[in-house]
Amino acid sequence: MSLGMIATLLYGVLAIVGGIVGYKKAQSKISLIAGVSSGILLLVAALGQAQGWEWALIFALVISVVLVLAFVGRYVKTRKFMPSGLMVILGMVAIAVMVYQIIGGFNTGLMV
């Protein structure tokens, strides 16, 4: 299991949990739909990485970038660290791991 796949899995689970929490706290159906759908896409990307599909890591990277951009916009609007700031920081970590693996920094992954 590569670090890129682990980052994809963790960020996907976090997106799903965040969507559910957003729905429970604020009755936000948009949070639920966006969190669960983006989380599922990330989990599919992690599964694709496990299957050896080279595009899956790129797919996970694109989804993560979109999520980070959305959360940056949300943070700028609300100025609240939770959940936007946390998701930006964790997303940036996931993106850094994915990019590093894509450029060949990890010799244990798919993109060697």
C-alpha positions as CSV (number, residue, x, y, z in Angstrom):
1,M,0.0,0.0,0.0
2,S,1.5,3.3,-1.1
3,L,1.4,6.5,0.9
4,G,-0.6,8.1,-1.9
5,M,-3.3,5.5,-1.5
6,I,-3.3,5.9,2.3
7,A,-3.6,9.7,1.9
8,T,-6.5,9.2,-0.6
9,L,-8.3,6.8,1.8
10,L,-7.9,9.0,4.8
11,Y,-9.0,12.2,3.0
12,G,-12.0,10.3,1.5
13,V,-13.1,9.0,4.9
14,L,-12.7,12.4,6.4
15,A,-14.8,14.0,3.6
16,I,-17.6,11.5,4.3
17,V,-17.5,12.0,8.0
18,G,-17.4,15.7,7.6
19,G,-20.4,15.6,5.3
20,I,-22.4,13.6,7.8
21,V,-21.3,15.9,10.7
22,G,-22.2,18.9,8.7
23,Y,-25.7,17.5,8.1
24,K,-26.2,16.6,11.7
25,K,-25.0,19.9,13.1
26,A,-26.5,22.3,10.5
27,Q,-29.1,20.2,8.7
28,S,-27.1,21.0,5.6
29,K,-28.1,18.6,2.8
30,I,-25.4,20.2,0.6
31,S,-22.7,19.3,3.1
32,L,-24.0,15.7,3.2
33,I,-24.2,15.3,-0.6
34,A,-20.9,17.0,-1.3
35,G,-19.0,15.3,1.5
36,V,-20.4,11.8,0.8
37,S,-20.0,12.0,-2.9
38,S,-16.5,13.4,-2.9
39,G,-15.5,10.9,-0.2
40,I,-16.9,8.1,-2.3
41,L,-15.0,9.3,-5.3
42,L,-11.8,9.4,-3.2
43,L,-12.4,5.8,-2.0
44,V,-13.0,4.7,-5.6
45,A,-9.7,6.4,-6.5
46,A,-8.0,4.5,-3.6
47,L,-9.4,1.2,-4.8
48,G,-8.2,2.1,-8.3
49,Q,-4.7,2.7,-6.9
50,A,-4.9,-0.7,-5.2
51,Q,-5.8,-2.3,-8.6
52,G,-2.8,-0.7,-10.2
53,W,-4.7,1.9,-12.3
54,E,-2.2,4.7,-12.9
55,W,-4.9,7.3,-13.5
56,A,-6.4,6.7,-10.0
57,L,-3.8,8.8,-8.2
58,I,-4.2,11.7,-10.6
59,F,-8.0,11.4,-10.2
60,A,-7.6,11.5,-6.4
61,L,-5.3,14.6,-6.7
62,V,-7.9,16.4,-8.9
63,I,-10.7,15.7,-6.4
64,S,-8.5,16.8,-3.5
65,V,-7.5,20.0,-5.2
66,V,-11.2,20.8,-5.9
67,L,-12.1,20.1,-2.2
68,V,-9.2,22.3,-0.9
69,L,-10.3,25.1,-3.2
70,A,-13.9,24.8,-2.0
71,F,-12.8,24.8,1.6
72,V,-10.5,27.8,1.1
73,G,-13.5,29.7,-0.2
74,R,-15.6,28.6,2.7
75,Y,-12.9,29.6,5.2
76,V,-12.5,33.0,3.6
77,K,-16.3,33.5,3.8
78,T,-16.8,32.2,7.4
79,R,-13.3,32.7,9.0
80,K,-14.0,29.6,11.1
81,F,-11.3,27.0,11.4
82,M,-13.7,24.1,11.9
83,P,-14.3,22.5,9.5
84,S,-12.9,24.6,6.7
85,G,-9.5,25.3,8.0
86,L,-8.9,21.8,9.1
87,M,-10.0,20.3,5.8
88,V,-7.7,22.8,4.0
89,I,-4.7,21.7,6.0
90,L,-5.4,18.0,5.8
91,G,-6.1,18.4,2.1
92,M,-2.8,20.1,1.5
93,V,-1.0,17.3,3.3
94,A,-2.8,14.7,1.1
95,I,-2.0,16.7,-2.0
96,A,1.6,17.0,-1.1
97,V,1.9,13.3,-0.6
98,M,0.1,12.5,-3.9
99,V,2.2,15.0,-5.9
100,Y,5.4,13.6,-4.3
101,Q,4.4,10.1,-5.3
102,I,3.5,11.2,-8.8
103,I,6.9,12.8,-9.4
104,G,8.6,9.7,-8.2
105,G,9.4,10.5,-4.7
106,F,8.1,7.2,-3.3
107,N,9.5,4.1,-4.8
108,T,6.8,1.9,-3.2
109,G,3.8,3.3,-5.1
110,L,2.2,2.9,-8.5
111,M,3.8,5.8,-10.2
112,V,7.4,4.5,-10.0
